[in-house]
Amino acid sequence: MEQAKGDMIMLQSVLRSALRFPALATIVLAAGFGSAGFVPAGAAEEWRTYHNARFGLVVDVPADFQPGMEPANGDGLSFFSPDGHGAITAYGGFWGVTQPDFGAYRSALVTGDRESGLDVTYQETGEDWFVYSGILGGDIVYQRVEIATGCSGDIALHVRLVYPREAKEAWDPVVARAAGSLAAGAGLECD
């Protein structure tokens, strides 16, 4: 019962974010949730690199995480932990379409998550990137966003991780690797 409640809270968290950002909604709804034998996320020894062909986004994900279906618009992809309780969503988008500058984009994302119930407990900002995380129900939400360097225009690369609060120690190395690997590569929108 508690596991089902935790699954529902994580799904609600991901869907709330998806409703504010249509590209993410397409990724999440196409992906669904699955379940397999759980191997602690921190024990991930094998990794694969996801490369988004549209935005050139590159990010490492544990090899045993199951990818969802990529949406028709090619914005990104969600990967689900073997137990189905955690997710890594990587996607690109045009931040300038909705906001006048990157700082306003950051504020809009953080505000939207707060309005969805996220208790933001950590934020850090650089000139061309930002990170924030917090607690939503029984889950930790971690989001890193970077301007796609080397690309013309206003492309933002996102990696968002949602995972059970009680599994924080196991997820810490996954968060560090995924967030640290986020980068721009070649893509249709980024040469």
C-alpha positions as CSV (number, residue, x, y, z in Angstrom):
1,M,0.0,0.0,0.0
2,E,2.8,2.4,1.0
3,Q,4.7,1.6,-2.2
4,A,1.6,2.3,-4.3
5,K,1.1,5.6,-2.5
6,G,4.8,6.5,-3.2
7,D,4.4,5.5,-6.9
8,M,1.4,7.8,-7.2
9,I,3.1,10.7,-5.5
10,M,6.1,10.3,-7.9
11,L,3.8,10.1,-10.9
12,Q,1.9,13.2,-9.7
13,S,5.2,15.1,-9.4
14,V,6.3,14.2,-12.9
15,L,2.9,14.9,-14.4
16,R,2.6,18.3,-12.6
17,S,5.9,19.3,-14.2
18,A,4.7,17.9,-17.5
19,L,1.6,20.0,-17.5
20,R,3.6,23.2,-17.3
21,F,6.0,22.1,-20.0
22,P,4.3,20.4,-23.0
23,A,7.5,18.9,-24.3
24,L,8.0,17.1,-20.9
25,A,4.3,16.1,-20.9
26,T,4.8,14.3,-24.2
27,I,7.9,12.5,-22.9
28,V,6.3,11.4,-19.6
29,L,2.9,10.3,-21.1
30,A,4.6,8.3,-23.9
31,A,7.0,6.6,-21.4
32,G,4.7,5.1,-18.8
33,F,5.9,3.3,-15.7
34,G,7.3,-0.3,-15.5
35,S,8.7,-2.6,-12.9
36,A,11.5,-5.1,-12.8
37,G,13.8,-6.5,-10.2
38,F,15.4,-3.5,-8.3
39,V,19.1,-3.0,-8.2
40,P,19.9,0.0,-6.0
41,A,20.5,3.0,-8.2
42,G,23.9,3.8,-6.5
43,A,25.1,0.3,-7.5
44,A,24.9,1.2,-11.2
45,E,28.2,0.0,-12.7
46,E,27.3,0.2,-16.3
47,W,26.1,3.4,-18.0
48,R,25.0,4.4,-21.4
49,T,24.9,7.8,-23.0
50,Y,21.6,9.2,-24.3
51,H,22.0,11.6,-27.2
52,N,18.9,13.6,-28.2
53,A,19.0,14.1,-32.0
54,R,16.9,17.2,-32.0
55,F,18.6,19.4,-29.3
56,G,21.9,17.7,-29.2
57,L,21.5,17.0,-25.5
58,V,23.9,14.4,-24.1
59,V,23.5,12.8,-20.7
60,D,24.6,9.5,-19.0
61,V,22.0,7.2,-17.5
62,P,22.4,3.8,-15.8
63,A,22.3,1.0,-18.4
64,D,19.6,-0.9,-16.5
65,F,17.1,2.1,-16.6
66,Q,14.4,1.4,-19.1
67,P,13.7,4.1,-21.7
68,G,10.2,5.3,-22.4
69,M,9.0,6.1,-25.9
70,E,10.5,9.2,-27.4
71,P,7.7,11.7,-28.3
72,A,7.0,12.5,-31.9
73,N,8.5,16.0,-31.5
74,G,11.8,14.5,-30.4
75,D,12.3,16.8,-27.4
76,G,13.7,14.2,-25.0
77,L,13.3,10.9,-23.2
78,S,12.5,9.5,-19.8
79,F,14.3,6.6,-18.3
80,F,12.8,4.5,-15.4
81,S,14.7,2.7,-12.6
82,P,14.4,-1.1,-12.6
83,D,11.9,-0.9,-9.7
84,G,9.8,1.8,-11.4
85,H,10.1,4.2,-8.4
86,G,12.6,6.6,-9.9
87,A,13.0,8.4,-13.2
88,I,15.5,10.5,-15.1
89,T,14.0,12.8,-17.8
90,A,16.3,14.5,-20.2
91,Y,15.0,17.1,-22.7
92,G,15.7,20.2,-24.6
93,G,13.6,23.3,-25.2
94,F,13.7,26.9,-26.2
95,W,13.7,29.0,-23.1
96,G,13.3,32.3,-24.9
97,V,9.9,31.3,-26.2
98,T,8.4,31.8,-22.8
99,Q,10.8,34.1,-21.0
100,P,12.8,37.3,-21.8
101,D,16.1,36.0,-20.3
102,F,17.6,32.8,-18.7
103,G,17.1,34.2,-15.1
104,A,13.4,34.6,-15.7
105,Y,13.2,31.1,-17.2
106,R,14.9,29.8,-14.0
107,S,12.4,31.7,-11.8
108,A,9.5,30.4,-13.8
109,L,10.6,26.7,-13.4
110,V,11.2,27.1,-9.7
111,T,7.9,28.9,-9.1
112,G,6.0,26.4,-11.1
113,D,7.4,23.5,-9.1
114,R,6.7,25.4,-5.8
115,E,3.1,25.9,-6.9
116,S,2.9,22.1,-7.6
117,G,3.9,21.5,-4.0
118,L,7.7,21.2,-4.2
119,D,9.5,22.3,-1.0
120,V,12.6,23.8,-2.6
121,T,15.5,23.0,-0.3
122,Y,18.5,23.8,-2.5
123,Q,19.3,26.2,-5.3
124,E,22.5,27.2,-7.1
125,T,22.9,29.4,-10.1
126,G,25.7,30.2,-12.6
127,E,25.8,32.4,-15.6
128,D,24.6,29.7,-18.0
129,W,23.1,27.0,-15.7
130,F,21.0,26.5,-12.6
131,V,20.2,23.7,-10.2
132,Y,17.4,23.3,-7.7
133,S,16.0,20.4,-5.7
134,G,13.5,19.7,-3.0
135,I,10.9,17.4,-1.5
136,L,7.6,16.6,-3.0
137,G,5.6,14.1,-1.0
138,G,7.9,11.2,-0.4
139,D,10.2,12.0,-3.3
140,I,13.2,14.1,-4.0
141,V,13.1,16.2,-7.2
142,Y,16.5,17.4,-8.7
143,Q,16.6,19.6,-11.8
144,R,19.6,20.9,-13.6
145,V,19.3,23.2,-16.6
146,E,22.0,24.6,-18.8
147,I,22.2,26.8,-21.8
148,A,23.4,24.7,-24.8
149,T,26.8,26.2,-25.3
150,G,27.9,26.3,-28.9
151,C,24.3,26.5,-30.2
152,S,22.8,29.5,-31.7
153,G,19.6,30.7,-30.1
154,D,18.0,30.1,-26.7
155,I,18.2,26.3,-26.3
156,A,18.1,24.9,-22.7
157,L,19.1,21.4,-21.8
158,H,17.3,19.8,-18.8
159,V,17.9,16.7,-16.7
160,R,15.3,16.0,-14.0
161,L,15.5,13.2,-11.5
162,V,12.6,12.1,-9.3
163,Y,13.3,9.4,-6.8
164,P,12.2,8.1,-3.3
165,R,13.4,10.2,-0.4
166,E,14.4,7.1,1.5
167,A,16.6,6.0,-1.4
168,K,18.7,9.3,-1.4
169,E,22.0,7.6,-0.5
170,A,21.6,5.1,-3.3
171,W,20.6,7.8,-5.8
172,D,23.3,10.3,-4.9
173,P,25.9,8.9,-7.3
174,V,23.3,8.6,-10.0
175,V,22.3,12.3,-9.6
176,A,26.0,13.3,-9.6
177,R,26.8,11.4,-12.8
178,A,23.7,12.3,-14.7
179,A,23.8,16.0,-13.8
180,G,27.6,16.2,-14.3
181,S,27.3,14.6,-17.8
182,L,24.7,17.0,-19.1
183,A,26.1,18.6,-22.2
184,A,25.4,19.9,-25.7
185,G,26.3,17.9,-28.7
186,A,25.3,18.0,-32.3
187,G,21.6,18.1,-33.1
188,L,19.0,19.4,-35.5
189,E,18.6,22.6,-33.5
190,C,22.3,22.7,-32.4
191,D,25.1,22.2,-35.0
